[in-house]
Amino acid sequence: MPRYFFNLHHMHAGIDDQGEELRDDEAAWQEATKVAGEIFKDVDGKFRPGQEWSLDVMDESHEPVYRIVIRGEKFR
């Protein structure tokens, strides 16, 4: 099974050096959405307009497969 790495980028980057074996890209996407939801809910009001949070999914060659981005913007 291929190995995927999930790297978090927000204030303090979190680089995944172990990865996780998953059956394919679709399984990696499903895992990324679960991980992103779990991590972002712990932000608990600390995320501010002007900040950006992202989770990159990399394949076993460390090439990008997916990116989930959350950006705070203030319009008024």
Backbone as a chain_set.jsonl record, in Angstrom:
{"seq": "MPRYFFNLHHMHAGIDDQGEELRDDEAAWQEATKVAGEIFKDVDGKFRPGQEWSLDVMDESHEPVYRIVIRGEKFR", "coords": {"N": [[0.835, -1.183, 0.0], [0.431, 2.281, -0.699], [2.176, 5.024, 0.91], [1.202, 7.925, 2.676], [1.686, 11.339, 3.592], [0.896, 13.816, 5.99], [0.979, 17.103, 6.27], [0.895, 19.858, 8.335], [0.236, 23.328, 8.216], [0.393, 26.157, 9.931], [0.947, 28.871, 11.91], [2.81, 27.266, 13.636], [4.494, 24.903, 11.953], [3.646, 21.544, 11.225], [5.269, 18.748, 10.51], [4.831, 15.686, 9.051], [6.588, 12.904, 9.618], [6.302, 10.211, 9.61], [4.064, 9.219, 8.262], [1.257, 7.478, 6.704], [-0.054, 4.374, 5.764], [-2.212, 3.927, 3.117], [-4.916, 2.908, 0.965], [-5.236, 4.284, -1.536], [-5.289, 7.436, -3.449], [-7.857, 8.505, -3.01], [-8.595, 7.433, -0.521], [-6.67, 8.709, 0.982], [-7.546, 11.349, 0.731], [-9.988, 11.211, 2.106], [-9.036, 10.626, 4.676], [-7.55, 12.952, 5.121], [-9.576, 14.926, 5.265], [-10.871, 14.134, 7.591], [-8.783, 14.376, 9.489], [-8.189, 17.129, 9.22], [-10.598, 18.29, 10.116], [-10.644, 17.401, 12.8], [-8.3, 18.578, 13.84], [-8.71, 21.333, 13.314], [-10.962, 21.934, 14.837], [-9.915, 22.115, 17.353], [-8.72, 24.558, 17.367], [-10.363, 26.448, 18.445], [-11.511, 29.215, 18.577], [-9.18, 30.72, 18.388], [-8.218, 31.22, 15.884], [-7.8, 33.79, 13.564], [-8.995, 36.59, 11.549], [-7.204, 37.113, 8.538], [-5.377, 35.143, 8.949], [-4.07, 31.979, 7.833], [-4.621, 28.534, 7.395], [-3.45, 25.357, 6.624], [-3.483, 22.03, 5.282], [-1.417, 19.743, 3.911], [-1.337, 17.001, 1.743], [0.909, 14.562, 0.999], [2.493, 12.319, -1.298], [4.29, 9.129, -1.229], [6.663, 9.835, -2.406], [6.946, 12.321, -1.592], [5.622, 14.201, -3.082], [3.122, 16.643, -3.804], [-0.324, 15.859, -3.297], [-2.908, 16.59, -2.416], [-4.404, 19.595, -1.053], [-5.775, 21.173, 1.701], [-7.232, 24.183, 2.522], [-7.835, 26.744, 4.823], [-8.901, 29.957, 5.238], [-9.0, 32.963, 6.946], [-10.935, 35.831, 6.524], [-11.688, 39.273, 6.705], [-14.33, 41.356, 5.879], [-15.457, 43.806, 6.497]], "CA": [[0.0, 0.0, 0.0], [1.21, 3.525, -0.706], [2.257, 5.805, 2.151], [0.878, 9.34, 2.523], [2.136, 12.193, 4.683], [-0.044, 14.899, 6.241], [1.764, 18.207, 6.83], [0.078, 20.969, 8.8], [0.877, 24.646, 8.132], [-0.266, 27.249, 10.655], [1.861, 29.383, 12.921], [3.862, 26.27, 13.839], [4.31, 23.827, 10.971], [3.743, 20.182, 11.721], [5.687, 17.89, 9.412], [4.592, 14.263, 9.308], [7.742, 12.138, 9.142], [5.987, 8.783, 9.637], [3.092, 8.902, 7.225], [0.253, 6.45, 6.952], [-0.347, 3.553, 4.593], [-3.617, 3.973, 2.71], [-5.065, 2.149, -0.287], [-5.105, 5.109, -2.74], [-5.464, 8.874, -3.242], [-9.195, 8.779, -2.456], [-8.524, 7.129, 0.911], [-5.856, 9.78, 1.578], [-8.418, 12.527, 0.819], [-10.931, 10.989, 3.207], [-8.279, 10.766, 5.921], [-7.196, 14.369, 5.263], [-10.733, 15.692, 5.726], [-11.078, 13.773, 8.997], [-7.696, 14.976, 10.27], [-8.368, 18.589, 9.204], [-11.71, 18.611, 11.006], [-10.244, 17.175, 14.191], [-7.296, 19.569, 14.241], [-9.235, 22.691, 13.284], [-11.909, 22.174, 15.937], [-9.125, 22.445, 18.539], [-8.276, 25.949, 17.275], [-11.209, 26.981, 19.511], [-11.601, 30.666, 18.649], [-7.88, 31.384, 18.289], [-7.983, 31.538, 14.472], [-8.183, 35.179, 13.371], [-8.97, 37.087, 10.167], [-5.848, 37.345, 8.043], [-4.571, 33.941, 9.121], [-4.361, 30.863, 6.936], [-4.328, 27.213, 7.935], [-3.538, 24.384, 5.539], [-3.028, 20.656, 5.474], [-0.956, 19.181, 2.643], [-1.193, 15.547, 1.645], [2.022, 14.247, 0.108], [2.635, 10.882, -1.544], [5.513, 8.57, -0.65], [7.796, 10.541, -2.997], [6.801, 13.67, -1.041], [4.994, 15.061, -4.082], [1.785, 17.013, -3.324], [-1.505, 15.196, -3.845], [-4.046, 17.444, -2.071], [-4.219, 20.639, -0.039], [-6.977, 21.767, 2.288], [-6.871, 25.519, 2.989], [-8.847, 27.553, 5.512], [-8.371, 31.31, 5.323], [-9.893, 33.914, 7.592], [-10.945, 37.15, 5.89], [-12.648, 40.231, 7.236], [-14.792, 42.198, 4.787], [-15.841, 45.139, 6.981]], "C": [[0.88, 1.247, 0.0], [1.144, 4.252, 0.645], [2.005, 7.274, 1.823], [1.293, 10.085, 3.779], [1.213, 13.398, 4.766], [0.689, 16.023, 6.979], [0.871, 19.405, 7.116], [0.871, 22.266, 8.728], [-0.025, 25.678, 8.788], [0.675, 27.641, 11.772], [3.052, 28.453, 13.161], [3.591, 25.127, 12.875], [4.471, 22.475, 11.652], [4.046, 19.261, 10.559], [5.545, 16.438, 9.851], [5.77, 13.473, 8.754], [7.497, 10.631, 9.162], [5.036, 8.374, 8.532], [2.132, 7.8, 7.639], [0.003, 5.683, 5.662], [-1.851, 3.555, 4.342], [-3.734, 3.38, 1.313], [-4.857, 2.974, -1.554], [-5.33, 6.579, -2.403], [-6.813, 9.2, -2.606], [-9.22, 8.503, -0.955], [-7.701, 8.196, 1.638], [-6.688, 11.053, 1.72], [-9.394, 12.383, 1.987], [-10.234, 11.153, 4.548], [-7.925, 12.232, 6.178], [-8.377, 15.181, 5.775], [-11.053, 15.376, 7.187], [-10.049, 14.47, 9.886], [-7.877, 16.489, 10.355], [-9.484, 19.006, 10.15], [-11.342, 18.47, 12.466], [-9.265, 18.243, 14.669], [-7.92, 20.955, 14.329], [-10.222, 22.955, 14.408], [-11.176, 22.531, 17.232], [-8.578, 23.866, 18.504], [-9.096, 26.796, 18.249], [-11.166, 28.501, 19.655], [-10.297, 31.415, 18.504], [-7.541, 31.786, 16.849], [-8.569, 32.91, 14.182], [-8.234, 35.546, 11.886], [-7.531, 37.419, 9.766], [-4.939, 36.143, 8.203], [-4.992, 32.889, 8.098], [-3.869, 29.578, 7.581], [-4.408, 26.25, 6.769], [-2.985, 23.031, 5.966], [-2.671, 20.121, 4.092], [-0.858, 17.675, 2.769], [-0.127, 15.279, 0.593], [2.079, 12.735, -0.109], [3.985, 10.402, -1.004], [6.785, 9.143, -1.271], [7.847, 11.996, -2.527], [6.371, 14.689, -2.095], [3.584, 15.397, -3.597], [0.671, 16.278, -4.067], [-2.727, 16.084, -3.635], [-3.596, 18.54, -1.113], [-5.6, 21.101, 0.407], [-6.549, 23.096, 2.89], [-8.079, 26.163, 3.657], [-8.219, 28.92, 5.726], [-9.414, 32.2, 5.968], [-9.788, 35.272, 6.914], [-12.013, 38.019, 6.545], [-13.029, 41.173, 6.103], [-15.199, 43.599, 5.227], [-15.026, 45.494, 8.196]], "O": [[1.943, 1.266, 0.621], [0.188, 4.106, 1.406], [2.516, 7.803, 0.835], [1.259, 9.541, 4.883], [0.795, 13.94, 3.743], [0.983, 15.904, 8.169], [0.176, 19.899, 6.228], [2.036, 22.311, 9.126], [-1.079, 26.025, 8.256], [1.147, 26.775, 12.508], [4.193, 28.838, 12.905], [2.564, 24.457, 12.977], [5.314, 22.293, 12.53], [3.184, 19.016, 9.715], [6.07, 16.026, 10.885], [5.932, 13.384, 7.537], [8.373, 9.855, 8.778], [5.185, 7.307, 7.936], [2.184, 7.271, 8.75], [-0.134, 6.278, 4.594], [-2.65, 3.232, 5.221], [-2.759, 3.354, 0.563], [-4.36, 2.449, -2.55], [-5.534, 6.939, -1.244], [-6.897, 10.083, -1.753], [-9.811, 9.272, -0.198], [-8.004, 8.544, 2.779], [-6.558, 11.765, 2.716], [-9.598, 13.321, 2.758], [-10.791, 11.76, 5.462], [-7.992, 12.7, 7.314], [-8.199, 16.042, 6.636], [-11.463, 16.262, 7.936], [-10.395, 15.074, 10.901], [-7.737, 17.073, 11.43], [-9.335, 19.969, 10.902], [-11.687, 19.324, 13.282], [-9.393, 18.752, 15.783], [-7.694, 21.678, 15.299], [-10.315, 24.084, 14.891], [-11.749, 23.176, 18.11], [-8.028, 24.339, 19.499], [-8.579, 27.757, 18.818], [-10.829, 29.018, 20.719], [-10.302, 32.646, 18.497], [-6.657, 32.615, 16.635], [-9.724, 33.169, 14.521], [-7.594, 34.894, 11.061], [-6.753, 37.939, 10.566], [-3.839, 36.122, 7.649], [-6.106, 32.907, 7.576], [-2.824, 29.552, 8.231], [-5.356, 26.32, 5.987], [-2.153, 22.915, 6.866], [-3.525, 20.054, 3.208], [-0.363, 17.144, 3.763], [-0.243, 15.711, -0.554], [1.752, 11.962, 0.792], [4.729, 11.173, -0.398], [7.873, 8.96, -0.724], [8.666, 12.79, -2.99], [6.707, 15.871, -2.016], [2.91, 14.534, -3.034], [0.717, 16.1, -5.284], [-3.498, 16.308, -4.568], [-2.56, 18.433, -0.455], [-6.474, 21.38, -0.414], [-5.608, 23.143, 3.682], [-9.192, 26.133, 3.131], [-7.145, 29.037, 6.318], [-10.58, 32.188, 5.575], [-8.691, 35.806, 6.746], [-13.097, 37.547, 6.889], [-12.155, 41.73, 5.439], [-15.276, 44.5, 4.391], [-15.195, 46.576, 8.758]]}, "num_chains": 1, "name": "protein.A"}
